[in-house]
Amino acid sequence: MTIGQRALEVLRAVLFVLLGFALYFLLGIGATQAGLLRQGDGTIDSPGFLISGLIALISMVGATFFMCMIRGEPVGAVGFADPNPRRKLGLGFLWGGAIVTLAVLIPWAARHESLAGPTAGAKAVALAGLRLFGGACSRGEQLLIEIQITPDDNDVWVANPDRNTVTRIEVRRDRNRKRNEIKVGIEPHGIAISPDGARVYVANTQSGTVSVIRTDSDHPRVWRTIRVGTEPYALALTPNGARLYVANARSNDISVIDTDGLRVIRTLGAGDGVGLEPRALAITNDGDGTDTDERLYVTQFLAVDRPGKTIGADDYKEAHVSVFSTRHDRFLHTVVLHPLADVGFNANGNTLAGIAPGANFDQPTGAFPNQLNSIVIKGNHAYLPNPAASPNGPVRFNVNVQSFLSVIDLDTDTEGATINMNRGINLEAASPTRVFLAVPWAAAFEHNANTGYVVASASNLIVKVDLDANGAPTIHALRCYRLAQHGATRRGEICKFSR
């Protein structure tokens, strides 16, 4: 064989490998888009390992057929049927080695940083490929629902319900580096972290389970799975981590889990004081080292009718929050969140009063708190962001739905200084960029400052709110800072009610 012929054979071998990788990459993208592969499929016992191996095998077979075609030879004349023993052995090693290499590519990528930068795993690689080739992801970026920070402030854990995973992100020293993505149950929402940071609990809404993740390694995995009620949504740990409470939204009950034995020891239902569709949980912390003298707050997602009120009026419903003692999980009482008689926006009519829409906006409108998806305790107050309803007509963009930040005074378990965050728009200068804070859905507060953040999910905003010395949220003119999300097509904003 001449030097030119040898060079041609080497070129064909390189082409063979490159073709195999290209086919593998494209098939991987297709499998990801079809839902066969998910980010986090990175262990030998996961279906992703088998699927990636099958894709590698198909890719190599496809490459072999292509090599036969460009040489103008039947399939049997290339590869293992080649009459030249040396070429047969060399191509065999090449073919088998390529399969092994490709078969471990996805598991390796799922455990390390990959071509997509600080996001790892098969799906990240596939999405990077789609962007590289000018494609578009039909589902956009992943949907993030719940977020919790570890006790040492080093890591943030995020639930990804559209991918059935949770992600651990390192945030200390502003590293903002993705460390792990762990497969859990179907549609994870709630997250709770033990006081020592050694365990992460995840509520899997569709699976009806709680995943227990041990974090004492560089590659944490689900250690135990606990069966609870129907559609578990929120989790709350007692201050010392002895009990875990789970809000089961569809079975209308609360599962109480002993975290030592990791088993359900009690279920609180309607007869125990739990209302319909419990959605959010919060537990007090008096700092005395015992968990039996705290109070558990459980929101009822939807508002309930007020006796004697006309259906459809702006004040015909009120929101309820059930309060329990953690000593024996005993129901104590219900905190009532009342409607606001004047939300700060006037209508030009009143449907129930028979006043037709006119030219003057002189009819005050009210609203009642509704859809209590979140409750957060800060100091002696609990804060509940919610999209308040104002059903009485006429229909107008600024009078039918409001953005409440309801407040509970924990010393008296009565309603505190509830505000309508939408009123901040009245303090802004007239501008087409003014925004309403549509569908406030979650909140969090800084540990060492009277500053909180509210997610306005329908407006794609994070709102910064200041608290006064009495814990009452204050309203100022709204100022927004626009953010460009890395790798995403949509943008978000951080806004502040600023003086």
Residue, then its C-alpha position, 0 to 999 in steps of 0.5 A: m500500500t502506498i503512502g497516499q493509500r495509507a493516508l486515504e485510509v486514515l482520512r476515511a477512519v477519521l471521517f468515520v469517527l466524526l460521522g459517528f459523533a455527528l450522528y450521535f449528537l443529532l440523535g441525542i438532540g432528537a431523543t432529548q426533544a422527545g423526552l427520552l433523555r433528561q438532564g441528570d441521567g448520569t448513572i449506570d442504573s438510569p434509563g439514560f445510560l441504556i438509551s445513550g448506548l443504543i444511540a451510540l450503536i445506531s450511530m456507528v451502524g449508520a456511519t458504517f453504512f455511509m462508509c460502504m456507500i462512499r467506497g462503492e462496496p457492499v456492506g459485507a466488504v467493509g469492517f469485520a468482513d474485510p479480507n485484510p486481517r490488519r484492517k479488520l482488527g483496526l476497524g473493529f477496535l475503532w468501531g467498538g471504541a467509538i461505541v464505548t466512548l459515545a455510550v459514556l458521554i452522556p453519563w460523564a456530561a451529567r456529572h461534570e460541566s459540559l459544552a454548555g458551560p456551567t450547565a451540565g447533562a445531556k439536555a444541556v448539551a442538546l440545547a447547546g447544539l440546537r442553539l448552535f445550529g440556529g434551532a429553538c427550544s420549544r419549551g424555552e428555559q426550564l421552569l423554576i418553582e421553589i428555591q431554598i438556600t442552605p443554612d451556611d448560605n453556600d448553596v441554593w437548591v431549586a426545583n425544576p418541575d418540568r424536568n423532574t429534578v432539583t438543582r444545587i447551585e453554589v453561590r458563595r463568593d458569587r460563584n453562581r456555579k451549578r454543582n448538581e442536578i438530581k432526579v427526584g419524583i414527578e413534578p417537584h415543587g416544595i423544598a426544605i433543608s435540614p438545619d445542618g444542611a445534611r438533608v434536602y427534602v423535595a415534595n413531588t406533586q404528581s408522584g405523591t411522594v417526598s424525596v430525601i436527598r443526602t448532601d454529604s458527597d459531591h454527587p448527592r442522590v435520592w436516599r429515601t422516598i416517602r409516600v404521602g398524600t395526593e399532590p404534596y405541594a409545600l414542605a416545612l421543617t420545625p426549627n431543629g428538624a425533628r418534624l417535617y410537615v407536608a401540605n397535600a393539596r388534593s387530599n386536603d390533609i397534612s402529613v407529619i413525618d418523623t425525620d429520624g425514622l423517615r416515616v409518616i407518623r400522623t395525618l391531619g385532615a378536615g376533622d383536625g382543622v385543615g381547610l380545603e387545598p392546603r398550599a403553603l406552610a410556615i413554622t415559627n422559631d422562638g429559638d429555645g432549642t425545642d420544637t414542641d412549642e412552635r406554631l404551624y401556619v397552613t394556608q387555604f389556597l382559595a378564599v371562602d364565602r362570607p355569610g350574608k354577602t352578595i355573591g360577586a361582590d368585592d367583599y363576598k369572600e375572605a382568606h383563611v389560615s389555619v394555626f396548629s400547635t406543634r406539641h401534639d399537632r393540635f388545631l388552635h384557631t383560624v386567622v382571617l384575612h379580610p377584604l380591603a374596602d378600597v384598593g386605590f383604584n376607582a371604577n366608572g360604574n358598579t354592576l351590582a349596584g346597577i350603575a352603568p359605566g360612564a365617563n367618571f371614575d368615581q366608584p371605589t372598588g374593593a378586593f378580597p385575598n385569594q390563592l394563598n400560594s406562599i407564606v413567609i415568616k419574618g420576625n413577628h409577622a407572616y407575609l402572604p403574597n396573593p392575587a386578590a380578586s375584585p369580581n364586581g364589574p365593570v371589567r377594567f384592567n386596573v380594578n378586577v385583579q389586585s396584588f396583595l401582600s397580606v400580613i399576619d401579626l404573630d403576637t395576636d394571630t390577627e391581620g396586620a397592615t395588608i397592602n395592595m402593591n399595585r398602588g405603587i404605580n400611582l406614585e410613578a411618573a406617567s410612562p408607557t413602561r409603568v407596570f402592574l405586579a400581576v399574580p404575586w406568587a412567592a416571597a422571601f426576606e433577608h435574614n439581617a435586614n428589613t428587606g423582602y422580595v416578592v415574585a410577580s409571576a405574570s409580570n415576570l418581575i421580582v419586587k423588592v419591598d421595604l419593611d418599617a420598624n413595625g413590620a409593615p411593608t411600605i409603598h413608594a414609586l416603583r423602580c425596575y432594573r431589567l435583567a437579561q437571563h443567560g441563554a434565555t429569550r425572555r427577560g425579567e426585572i427586579c423592581k423596588f418601591s423606592r423613595 
